[in-house]
Amino acid sequence: MSKEIDVPDATISNRLKKLENDVIKRYTVILDWQKIGLDITAIIIIQTESELHESVKKSYQN
């Protein structure tokens, strides 16, 4: 980052430390699950009126 904006490493580091104390609550990682060989399964609950159950079920079947 410092090379891209032509600012010393120490300046970037100091600014990040200040932000981590006051502003940044946490860091996170977003993984590409396919690249690490994992499949994703999701459970989704859809609430409908009872007379719509069949039509909704048909709409979401593969």
PDB file of N, H, CA, C and O in Angstrom:
ATOM      1  N   MET A   1       0.833  -1.182   0.000  1.00  0.00           N
ATOM      2  CA  MET A   1       0.000   0.000   0.000  1.00  0.00           C
ATOM      3  C   MET A   1       0.880   1.248   0.000  1.00  0.00           C
ATOM      4  O   MET A   1       0.612   2.206  -0.725  1.00  0.00           O
ATOM      5  N   SER A   2       1.917   1.228   0.808  1.00  0.00           N
ATOM      6  H   SER A   2       2.134   0.450   1.397  1.00  0.00           H
ATOM      7  CA  SER A   2       2.762   2.418   0.913  1.00  0.00           C
ATOM      8  C   SER A   2       3.440   2.743  -0.416  1.00  0.00           C
ATOM      9  O   SER A   2       3.609   3.916  -0.749  1.00  0.00           O
ATOM     10  N   LYS A   3       3.828   1.730  -1.172  1.00  0.00           N
ATOM     11  H   LYS A   3       3.691   0.777  -0.902  1.00  0.00           H
ATOM     12  CA  LYS A   3       4.449   1.965  -2.478  1.00  0.00           C
ATOM     13  C   LYS A   3       3.462   2.577  -3.456  1.00  0.00           C
ATOM     14  O   LYS A   3       3.819   3.451  -4.247  1.00  0.00           O
ATOM     15  N   GLU A   4       2.220   2.116  -3.401  1.00  0.00           N
ATOM     16  H   GLU A   4       1.930   1.407  -2.759  1.00  0.00           H
ATOM     17  CA  GLU A   4       1.205   2.614  -4.331  1.00  0.00           C
ATOM     18  C   GLU A   4       0.888   4.095  -4.112  1.00  0.00           C
ATOM     19  O   GLU A   4       0.629   4.826  -5.068  1.00  0.00           O
ATOM     20  N   ILE A   5       0.908   4.532  -2.863  1.00  0.00           N
ATOM     21  H   ILE A   5       1.118   3.939  -2.086  1.00  0.00           H
ATOM     22  CA  ILE A   5       0.564   5.937  -2.586  1.00  0.00           C
ATOM     23  C   ILE A   5       1.787   6.754  -2.159  1.00  0.00           C
ATOM     24  O   ILE A   5       1.655   7.908  -1.753  1.00  0.00           O
ATOM     25  N   ASP A   6       2.972   6.150  -2.253  1.00  0.00           N
ATOM     26  H   ASP A   6       3.079   5.212  -2.583  1.00  0.00           H
ATOM     27  CA  ASP A   6       4.240   6.824  -1.958  1.00  0.00           C
ATOM     28  C   ASP A   6       4.263   7.443  -0.560  1.00  0.00           C
ATOM     29  O   ASP A   6       4.563   8.624  -0.387  1.00  0.00           O
ATOM     30  N   VAL A   7       3.939   6.613   0.426  1.00  0.00           N
ATOM     31  H   VAL A   7       3.696   5.653   0.286  1.00  0.00           H
ATOM     32  CA  VAL A   7       3.944   7.015   1.832  1.00  0.00           C
ATOM     33  C   VAL A   7       4.765   5.974   2.587  1.00  0.00           C
ATOM     34  O   VAL A   7       4.652   4.783   2.296  1.00  0.00           O
ATOM     35  N   PRO A   8       5.592   6.394   3.552  1.00  0.00           N
ATOM     36  CA  PRO A   8       6.416   5.423   4.288  1.00  0.00           C
ATOM     37  C   PRO A   8       5.575   4.361   5.007  1.00  0.00           C
ATOM     38  O   PRO A   8       4.453   4.618   5.442  1.00  0.00           O
ATOM     39  N   ASP A   9       6.161   3.149   5.118  1.00  0.00           N
ATOM     40  H   ASP A   9       7.072   2.939   4.764  1.00  0.00           H
ATOM     41  CA  ASP A   9       5.493   2.042   5.817  1.00  0.00           C
ATOM     42  C   ASP A   9       5.067   2.431   7.228  1.00  0.00           C
ATOM     43  O   ASP A   9       3.970   2.085   7.668  1.00  0.00           O
ATOM     44  N   ALA A  10       5.938   3.153   7.938  1.00  0.00           N
ATOM     45  H   ALA A  10       6.828   3.434   7.581  1.00  0.00           H
ATOM     46  CA  ALA A  10       5.649   3.529   9.327  1.00  0.00           C
ATOM     47  C   ALA A  10       4.403   4.413   9.409  1.00  0.00           C
ATOM     48  O   ALA A  10       3.617   4.289  10.349  1.00  0.00           O
ATOM     49  N   THR A  11       4.224   5.285   8.454  1.00  0.00           N
ATOM     50  H   THR A  11       4.862   5.386   7.691  1.00  0.00           H
ATOM     51  CA  THR A  11       3.046   6.158   8.440  1.00  0.00           C
ATOM     52  C   THR A  11       1.772   5.337   8.287  1.00  0.00           C
ATOM     53  O   THR A  11       0.781   5.569   8.980  1.00  0.00           O
ATOM     54  N   ILE A  12       1.813   4.378   7.373  1.00  0.00           N
ATOM     55  H   ILE A  12       2.618   4.190   6.810  1.00  0.00           H
ATOM     56  CA  ILE A  12       0.658   3.504   7.163  1.00  0.00           C
ATOM     57  C   ILE A  12       0.379   2.702   8.428  1.00  0.00           C
ATOM     58  O   ILE A  12      -0.765   2.604   8.871  1.00  0.00           O
ATOM     59  N   SER A  13       1.433   2.128   9.005  1.00  0.00           N
ATOM     60  H   SER A  13       2.362   2.208   8.645  1.00  0.00           H
ATOM     61  CA  SER A  13       1.286   1.309  10.209  1.00  0.00           C
ATOM     62  C   SER A  13       0.705   2.113  11.369  1.00  0.00           C
ATOM     63  O   SER A  13      -0.198   1.643  12.060  1.00  0.00           O
ATOM     64  N   ASN A  14       1.215   3.310  11.581  1.00  0.00           N
ATOM     65  H   ASN A  14       1.949   3.692  11.020  1.00  0.00           H
ATOM     66  CA  ASN A  14       0.711   4.159  12.675  1.00  0.00           C
ATOM     67  C   ASN A  14      -0.748   4.532  12.464  1.00  0.00           C
ATOM     68  O   ASN A  14      -1.543   4.520  13.404  1.00  0.00           O
ATOM     69  N   ARG A  15      -1.093   4.862  11.230  1.00  0.00           N
ATOM     70  H   ARG A  15      -0.447   4.872  10.467  1.00  0.00           H
ATOM     71  CA  ARG A  15      -2.489   5.233  10.947  1.00  0.00           C
ATOM     72  C   ARG A  15      -3.421   4.051  11.167  1.00  0.00           C
ATOM     73  O   ARG A  15      -4.508   4.210  11.723  1.00  0.00           O
ATOM     74  N   LEU A  16      -2.999   2.857  10.731  1.00  0.00           N
ATOM     75  H   LEU A  16      -2.116   2.727  10.280  1.00  0.00           H
ATOM     76  CA  LEU A  16      -3.820   1.668  10.949  1.00  0.00           C
ATOM     77  C   LEU A  16      -4.010   1.376  12.428  1.00  0.00           C
ATOM     78  O   LEU A  16      -5.112   1.022  12.849  1.00  0.00           O
ATOM     79  N   LYS A  17      -2.956   1.520  13.225  1.00  0.00           N
ATOM     80  H   LYS A  17      -2.062   1.809  12.884  1.00  0.00           H
ATOM     81  CA  LYS A  17      -3.069   1.285  14.668  1.00  0.00           C
ATOM     82  C   LYS A  17      -4.083   2.237  15.300  1.00  0.00           C
ATOM     83  O   LYS A  17      -4.881   1.832  16.145  1.00  0.00           O
ATOM     84  N   LYS A  18      -4.047   3.509  14.884  1.00  0.00           N
ATOM     85  H   LYS A  18      -3.399   3.839  14.197  1.00  0.00           H
ATOM     86  CA  LYS A  18      -5.019   4.474  15.408  1.00  0.00           C
ATOM     87  C   LYS A  18      -6.444   4.091  14.997  1.00  0.00           C
ATOM     88  O   LYS A  18      -7.373   4.156  15.802  1.00  0.00           O
ATOM     89  N   LEU A  19      -6.597   3.694  13.745  1.00  0.00           N
ATOM     90  H   LEU A  19      -5.842   3.641  13.092  1.00  0.00           H
ATOM     91  CA  LEU A  19      -7.924   3.287  13.271  1.00  0.00           C
ATOM     92  C   LEU A  19      -8.410   2.032  13.998  1.00  0.00           C
ATOM     93  O   LEU A  19      -9.596   1.922  14.310  1.00  0.00           O
ATOM     94  N   GLU A  20      -7.516   1.095  14.267  1.00  0.00           N
ATOM     95  H   GLU A  20      -6.553   1.185  14.013  1.00  0.00           H
ATOM     96  CA  GLU A  20      -7.898  -0.134  14.975  1.00  0.00           C
ATOM     97  C   GLU A  20      -8.338   0.162  16.401  1.00  0.00           C
ATOM     98  O   GLU A  20      -9.177  -0.550  16.951  1.00  0.00           O
ATOM     99  N   ASN A  21      -7.789   1.189  16.994  1.00  0.00           N
ATOM    100  H   ASN A  21      -7.107   1.769  16.547  1.00  0.00           H
ATOM    101  CA  ASN A  21      -8.182   1.562  18.359  1.00  0.00           C
ATOM    102  C   ASN A  21      -9.525   2.268  18.403  1.00  0.00           C
ATOM    103  O   ASN A  21     -10.271   2.122  19.371  1.00  0.00           O
ATOM    104  N   ASP A  22      -9.841   3.030  17.369  1.00  0.00           N
ATOM    105  H   ASP A  22      -9.236   3.148  16.582  1.00  0.00           H
ATOM    106  CA  ASP A  22     -11.024   3.889  17.419  1.00  0.00           C
ATOM    107  C   ASP A  22     -12.122   3.540  16.422  1.00  0.00           C
ATOM    108  O   ASP A  22     -13.305   3.687  16.730  1.00  0.00           O
ATOM    109  N   VAL A  23     -11.748   3.082  15.241  1.00  0.00           N
ATOM    110  H   VAL A  23     -10.788   2.962  14.991  1.00  0.00           H
ATOM    111  CA  VAL A  23     -12.716   2.978  14.154  1.00  0.00           C
ATOM    112  C   VAL A  23     -12.944   1.549  13.690  1.00  0.00           C
ATOM    113  O   VAL A  23     -14.089   1.108  13.590  1.00  0.00           O
ATOM    114  N   ILE A  24     -11.877   0.822  13.406  1.00  0.00           N
ATOM    115  H   ILE A  24     -10.947   1.180  13.487  1.00  0.00           H
ATOM    116  CA  ILE A  24     -11.991  -0.529  12.858  1.00  0.00           C
ATOM    117  C   ILE A  24     -12.369  -1.487  13.978  1.00  0.00           C
ATOM    118  O   ILE A  24     -11.632  -1.630  14.954  1.00  0.00           O
ATOM    119  N   LYS A  25     -13.505  -2.136  13.839  1.00  0.00           N
ATOM    120  H   LYS A  25     -14.103  -2.020  13.046  1.00  0.00           H
ATOM    121  CA  LYS A  25     -13.981  -3.053  14.874  1.00  0.00           C
ATOM    122  C   LYS A  25     -13.413  -4.452  14.705  1.00  0.00           C
ATOM    123  O   LYS A  25     -13.130  -5.136  15.689  1.00  0.00           O
ATOM    124  N   ARG A  26     -13.241  -4.887  13.433  1.00  0.00           N
ATOM    125  H   ARG A  26     -13.471  -4.331  12.634  1.00  0.00           H
ATOM    126  CA  ARG A  26     -12.684  -6.208  13.186  1.00  0.00           C
ATOM    127  C   ARG A  26     -12.313  -6.346  11.715  1.00  0.00           C
ATOM    128  O   ARG A  26     -12.746  -5.572  10.861  1.00  0.00           O
ATOM    129  N   TYR A  27     -11.514  -7.338  11.460  1.00  0.00           N
ATOM    130  H   TYR A  27     -11.162  -7.966  12.153  1.00  0.00           H
ATOM    131  CA  TYR A  27     -11.183  -7.708  10.095  1.00  0.00           C
ATOM    132  C   TYR A  27     -11.890  -9.023   9.791  1.00  0.00           C
ATOM    133  O   TYR A  27     -12.183  -9.799  10.701  1.00  0.00           O
ATOM    134  N   THR A  28     -12.161  -9.271   8.534  1.00  0.00           N
ATOM    135  H   THR A  28     -11.923  -8.641   7.795  1.00  0.00           H
ATOM    136  CA  THR A  28     -12.812 -10.514   8.154  1.00  0.00           C
ATOM    137  C   THR A  28     -12.206 -11.035   6.865  1.00  0.00           C
ATOM    138  O   THR A  28     -11.527 -10.305   6.142  1.00  0.00           O
ATOM    139  N   VAL A  29     -12.458 -12.299   6.587  1.00  0.00           N
ATOM    140  H   VAL A  29     -13.010 -12.891   7.174  1.00  0.00           H
ATOM    141  CA  VAL A  29     -11.968 -12.942   5.381  1.00  0.00           C
ATOM    142  C   VAL A  29     -13.163 -13.479   4.613  1.00  0.00           C
ATOM    143  O   VAL A  29     -14.065 -14.078   5.198  1.00  0.00           O
ATOM    144  N   ILE A  30     -13.170 -13.268   3.320  1.00  0.00           N
ATOM    145  H   ILE A  30     -12.438 -12.781   2.844  1.00  0.00           H
ATOM    146  CA  ILE A  30     -14.196 -13.844   2.458  1.00  0.00           C
ATOM    147  C   ILE A  30     -13.497 -14.861   1.571  1.00  0.00           C
ATOM    148  O   ILE A  30     -12.717 -14.503   0.688  1.00  0.00           O
ATOM    149  N   LEU A  31     -13.784 -16.125   1.814  1.00  0.00           N
ATOM    150  H   LEU A  31     -14.417 -16.416   2.531  1.00  0.00           H
ATOM    151  CA  LEU A  31     -13.121 -17.207   1.094  1.00  0.00           C
ATOM    152  C   LEU A  31     -13.858 -17.576  -0.182  1.00  0.00           C
ATOM    153  O   LEU A  31     -15.080 -17.454  -0.267  1.00  0.00           O
ATOM    154  N   ASP A  32     -13.107 -18.024  -1.165  1.00  0.00           N
ATOM    155  H   ASP A  32     -12.114 -18.123  -1.096  1.00  0.00           H
ATOM    156  CA  ASP A  32     -13.683 -18.613  -2.371  1.00  0.00           C
ATOM    157  C   ASP A  32     -13.787 -20.105  -2.089  1.00  0.00           C
ATOM    158  O   ASP A  32     -12.812 -20.838  -2.255  1.00  0.00           O
ATOM    159  N   TRP A  33     -14.951 -20.556  -1.667  1.00  0.00           N
ATOM    160  H   TRP A  33     -15.744 -19.961  -1.533  1.00  0.00           H
ATOM    161  CA  TRP A  33     -15.152 -21.937  -1.219  1.00  0.00           C
ATOM    162  C   TRP A  33     -14.806 -22.954  -2.296  1.00  0.00           C
ATOM    163  O   TRP A  33     -14.295 -24.030  -1.986  1.00  0.00           O
ATOM    164  N   GLN A  34     -15.076 -22.633  -3.549  1.00  0.00           N
ATOM    165  H   GLN A  34     -15.492 -21.759  -3.801  1.00  0.00           H
ATOM    166  CA  GLN A  34     -14.782 -23.566  -4.630  1.00  0.00           C
ATOM    167  C   GLN A  34     -13.281 -23.785  -4.775  1.00  0.00           C
ATOM    168  O   GLN A  34     -12.851 -24.900  -5.069  1.00  0.00           O
ATOM    169  N   LYS A  35     -12.489 -22.758  -4.577  1.00  0.00           N
ATOM    170  H   LYS A  35     -12.839 -21.852  -4.338  1.00  0.00           H
ATOM    171  CA  LYS A  35     -11.035 -22.890  -4.709  1.00  0.00           C
ATOM    172  C   LYS A  35     -10.428 -23.755  -3.616  1.00  0.00           C
ATOM    173  O   LYS A  35      -9.372 -24.355  -3.816  1.00  0.00           O
ATOM    174  N   ILE A  36     -11.081 -23.827  -2.467  1.00  0.00           N
ATOM    175  H   ILE A  36     -11.939 -23.339  -2.304  1.00  0.00           H
ATOM    176  CA  ILE A  36     -10.563 -24.689  -1.405  1.00  0.00           C
ATOM    177  C   ILE A  36     -11.296 -26.019  -1.334  1.00  0.00           C
ATOM    178  O   ILE A  36     -11.102 -26.805  -0.407  1.00  0.00           O
ATOM    179  N   GLY A  37     -12.142 -26.255  -2.328  1.00  0.00           N
ATOM    180  H   GLY A  37     -12.300 -25.617  -3.081  1.00  0.00           H
ATOM    181  CA  GLY A  37     -12.773 -27.561  -2.473  1.00  0.00           C
ATOM    182  C   GLY A  37     -13.932 -27.856  -1.546  1.00  0.00           C
ATOM    183  O   GLY A  37     -14.189 -29.021  -1.242  1.00  0.00           O
ATOM    184  N   LEU A  38     -14.633 -26.849  -1.092  1.00  0.00           N
ATOM    185  H   LEU A  38     -14.425 -25.903  -1.339  1.00  0.00           H
ATOM    186  CA  LEU A  38     -15.768 -27.074  -0.203  1.00  0.00           C
ATOM    187  C   LEU A  38     -17.076 -26.758  -0.919  1.00  0.00           C
ATOM    188  O   LEU A  38     -17.165 -25.808  -1.696  1.00  0.00           O
ATOM    189  N   ASP A  39     -18.080 -27.571  -0.642  1.00  0.00           N
ATOM    190  H   ASP A  39     -18.008 -28.344  -0.010  1.00  0.00           H
ATOM    191  CA  ASP A  39     -19.422 -27.314  -1.158  1.00  0.00           C
ATOM    192  C   ASP A  39     -20.205 -26.558  -0.096  1.00  0.00           C
ATOM    193  O   ASP A  39     -19.981 -26.742   1.101  1.00  0.00           O
ATOM    194  N   ILE A  40     -21.103 -25.727  -0.528  1.00  0.00           N
ATOM    195  H   ILE A  40     -21.286 -25.578  -1.500  1.00  0.00           H
ATOM    196  CA  ILE A  40     -21.937 -24.954   0.393  1.00  0.00           C
ATOM    197  C   ILE A  40     -23.359 -25.503   0.357  1.00  0.00           C
ATOM    198  O   ILE A  40     -23.920 -25.732  -0.715  1.00  0.00           O
ATOM    199  N   THR A  41     -23.925 -25.708   1.524  1.00  0.00           N
ATOM    200  H   THR A  41     -23.469 -25.521   2.395  1.00  0.00           H
ATOM    201  CA  THR A  41     -25.313 -26.129   1.641  1.00  0.00           C
ATOM    202  C   THR A  41     -26.048 -25.067   2.446  1.00  0.00           C
ATOM    203  O   THR A  41     -25.569 -24.634   3.494  1.00  0.00           O
ATOM    204  N   ALA A  42     -27.199 -24.652   1.963  1.00  0.00           N
ATOM    205  H   ALA A  42     -27.588 -25.003   1.112  1.00  0.00           H
ATOM    206  CA  ALA A  42     -27.987 -23.647   2.667  1.00  0.00           C
ATOM    207  C   ALA A  42     -29.354 -24.224   2.996  1.00  0.00           C
ATOM    208  O   ALA A  42     -29.945 -24.951   2.197  1.00  0.00           O
ATOM    209  N   ILE A  43     -29.841 -23.897   4.166  1.00  0.00           N
ATOM    210  H   ILE A  43     -29.361 -23.307   4.816  1.00  0.00           H
ATOM    211  CA  ILE A  43     -31.192 -24.272   4.558  1.00  0.00           C
ATOM    212  C   ILE A  43     -32.004 -22.987   4.590  1.00  0.00           C
ATOM    213  O   ILE A  43     -31.698 -22.060   5.340  1.00  0.00           O
ATOM    214  N   ILE A  44     -33.033 -22.947   3.771  1.00  0.00           N
ATOM    215  H   ILE A  44     -33.281 -23.700   3.162  1.00  0.00           H
ATOM    216  CA  ILE A  44     -33.855 -21.750   3.655  1.00  0.00           C
ATOM    217  C   ILE A  44     -35.282 -22.092   4.060  1.00  0.00           C
ATOM    218  O   ILE A  44     -35.855 -23.072   3.584  1.00  0.00           O
ATOM    219  N   ILE A  45     -35.843 -21.290   4.930  1.00  0.00           N
ATOM    220  H   ILE A  45     -35.378 -20.493   5.318  1.00  0.00           H
ATOM    221  CA  ILE A  45     -37.212 -21.499   5.378  1.00  0.00           C
ATOM    222  C   ILE A  45     -38.080 -20.415   4.747  1.00  0.00           C
ATOM    223  O   ILE A  45     -37.805 -19.223   4.880  1.00  0.00           O
ATOM    224  N   ILE A  46     -39.126 -20.850   4.061  1.00  0.00           N
ATOM    225  H   ILE A  46     -39.350 -21.819   3.953  1.00  0.00           H
ATOM    226  CA  ILE A  46     -40.065 -19.923   3.430  1.00  0.00           C
ATOM    227  C   ILE A  46     -41.421 -20.113   4.085  1.00  0.00           C
ATOM    228  O   ILE A  46     -41.959 -21.220   4.115  1.00  0.00           O
ATOM    229  N   GLN A  47     -41.955 -19.050   4.596  1.00  0.00           N
ATOM    230  H   GLN A  47     -41.518 -18.151   4.572  1.00  0.00           H
ATOM    231  CA  GLN A  47     -43.263 -19.116   5.245  1.00  0.00           C
ATOM    232  C   GLN A  47     -44.309 -18.566   4.285  1.00  0.00           C
ATOM    233  O   GLN A  47     -44.180 -17.451   3.778  1.00  0.00           O
ATOM    234  N   THR A  48     -45.349 -19.366   4.042  1.00  0.00           N
ATOM    235  H   THR A  48     -45.454 -20.271   4.453  1.00  0.00           H
ATOM    236  CA  THR A  48     -46.416 -18.938   3.138  1.00  0.00           C
ATOM    237  C   THR A  48     -47.767 -19.276   3.748  1.00  0.00           C
ATOM    238  O   THR A  48     -47.868 -19.955   4.771  1.00  0.00           O
ATOM    239  N   GLU A  49     -48.779 -18.787   3.094  1.00  0.00           N
ATOM    240  H   GLU A  49     -48.697 -18.236   2.264  1.00  0.00           H
ATOM    241  CA  GLU A  49     -50.132 -19.189   3.450  1.00  0.00           C
ATOM    242  C   GLU A  49     -50.288 -20.655   3.047  1.00  0.00           C
ATOM    243  O   GLU A  49     -49.698 -21.087   2.057  1.00  0.00           O
ATOM    244  N   SER A  50     -51.060 -21.407   3.787  1.00  0.00           N
ATOM    245  H   SER A  50     -51.539 -21.056   4.591  1.00  0.00           H
ATOM    246  CA  SER A  50     -51.169 -22.850   3.536  1.00  0.00           C
ATOM    247  C   SER A  50     -51.643 -23.181   2.127  1.00  0.00           C
ATOM    248  O   SER A  50     -51.220 -24.191   1.564  1.00  0.00           O
ATOM    249  N   GLU A  51     -52.497 -22.372   1.553  1.00  0.00           N
ATOM    250  H   GLU A  51     -52.841 -21.552   2.010  1.00  0.00           H
ATOM    251  CA  GLU A  51     -52.985 -22.668   0.201  1.00  0.00           C
ATOM    252  C   GLU A  51     -51.912 -22.437  -0.870  1.00  0.00           C
ATOM    253  O   GLU A  51     -52.088 -22.857  -2.014  1.00  0.00           O
ATOM    254  N   LEU A  52     -50.821 -21.784  -0.520  1.00  0.00           N
ATOM    255  H   LEU A  52     -50.678 -21.443   0.409  1.00  0.00           H
ATOM    256  CA  LEU A  52     -49.744 -21.527  -1.480  1.00  0.00           C
ATOM    257  C   LEU A  52     -48.589 -22.519  -1.374  1.00  0.00           C
ATOM    258  O   LEU A  52     -47.670 -22.472  -2.192  1.00  0.00           O
ATOM    259  N   HIS A  53     -48.613 -23.408  -0.395  1.00  0.00           N
ATOM    260  H   HIS A  53     -49.360 -23.446   0.269  1.00  0.00           H
ATOM    261  CA  HIS A  53     -47.493 -24.328  -0.161  1.00  0.00           C
ATOM    262  C   HIS A  53     -47.066 -25.072  -1.428  1.00  0.00           C
ATOM    263  O   HIS A  53     -45.880 -25.094  -1.759  1.00  0.00           O
ATOM    264  N   GLU A  54     -47.995 -25.666  -2.120  1.00  0.00           N
ATOM    265  H   GLU A  54     -48.958 -25.648  -1.852  1.00  0.00           H
ATOM    266  CA  GLU A  54     -47.663 -26.471  -3.299  1.00  0.00           C
ATOM    267  C   GLU A  54     -47.076 -25.628  -4.422  1.00  0.00           C
ATOM    268  O   GLU A  54     -46.096 -26.030  -5.050  1.00  0.00           O
ATOM    269  N   SER A  55     -47.658 -24.470  -4.680  1.00  0.00           N
ATOM    270  H   SER A  55     -48.454 -24.143  -4.170  1.00  0.00           H
ATOM    271  CA  SER A  55     -47.135 -23.642  -5.773  1.00  0.00           C
ATOM    272  C   SER A  55     -45.737 -23.107  -5.445  1.00  0.00           C
ATOM    273  O   SER A  55     -44.889 -23.015  -6.333  1.00  0.00           O
ATOM    274  N   VAL A  56     -45.494 -22.760  -4.195  1.00  0.00           N
ATOM    275  H   VAL A  56     -46.182 -22.835  -3.474  1.00  0.00           H
ATOM    276  CA  VAL A  56     -44.162 -22.304  -3.792  1.00  0.00           C
ATOM    277  C   VAL A  56     -43.172 -23.456  -3.877  1.00  0.00           C
ATOM    278  O   VAL A  56     -42.047 -23.275  -4.342  1.00  0.00           O
ATOM    279  N   LYS A  57     -43.580 -24.628  -3.435  1.00  0.00           N
ATOM    280  H   LYS A  57     -44.494 -24.774  -3.058  1.00  0.00           H
ATOM    281  CA  LYS A  57     -42.731 -25.812  -3.486  1.00  0.00           C
ATOM    282  C   LYS A  57     -42.311 -26.102  -4.935  1.00  0.00           C
ATOM    283  O   LYS A  57     -41.142 -26.386  -5.196  1.00  0.00           O
ATOM    284  N   LYS A  58     -43.250 -26.032  -5.862  1.00  0.00           N
ATOM    285  H   LYS A  58     -44.200 -25.801  -5.650  1.00  0.00           H
ATOM    286  CA  LYS A  58     -42.946 -26.277  -7.282  1.00  0.00           C
ATOM    287  C   LYS A  58     -42.009 -25.218  -7.842  1.00  0.00           C
ATOM    288  O   LYS A  58     -41.148 -25.523  -8.668  1.00  0.00           O
ATOM    289  N   SER A  59     -42.168 -23.988  -7.403  1.00  0.00           N
ATOM    290  H   SER A  59     -42.867 -23.741  -6.732  1.00  0.00           H
ATOM    291  CA  SER A  59     -41.337 -22.895  -7.899  1.00  0.00           C
ATOM    292  C   SER A  59     -39.871 -23.043  -7.520  1.00  0.00           C
ATOM    293  O   SER A  59     -38.993 -22.586  -8.252  1.00  0.00           O
ATOM    294  N   TYR A  60     -39.597 -23.678  -6.381  1.00  0.00           N
ATOM    295  H   TYR A  60     -40.311 -24.049  -5.786  1.00  0.00           H
ATOM    296  CA  TYR A  60     -38.239 -23.748  -5.874  1.00  0.00           C
ATOM    297  C   TYR A  60     -37.580 -25.113  -6.028  1.00  0.00           C
ATOM    298  O   TYR A  60     -36.453 -25.296  -5.569  1.00  0.00           O
ATOM    299  N   GLN A  61     -38.237 -26.063  -6.651  1.00  0.00           N
ATOM    300  H   GLN A  61     -39.153 -25.914  -7.025  1.00  0.00           H
ATOM    301  CA  GLN A  61     -37.622 -27.371  -6.874  1.00  0.00           C
ATOM    302  C   GLN A  61     -36.715 -27.291  -8.088  1.00  0.00           C
ATOM    303  O   GLN A  61     -36.986 -26.568  -9.046  1.00  0.00           O
ATOM    304  N   ASN A  62     -35.634 -28.049  -8.023  1.00  0.00           N
ATOM    305  H   ASN A  62     -35.413 -28.636  -7.244  1.00  0.00           H
ATOM    306  CA  ASN A  62     -34.682 -28.073  -9.151  1.00  0.00           C
ATOM    307  C   ASN A  62     -35.221 -28.885 -10.293  1.00  0.00           C
ATOM    308  O   ASN A  62     -34.560 -29.017 -11.323  1.00  0.00           O
TER     309      ASN A  62
END
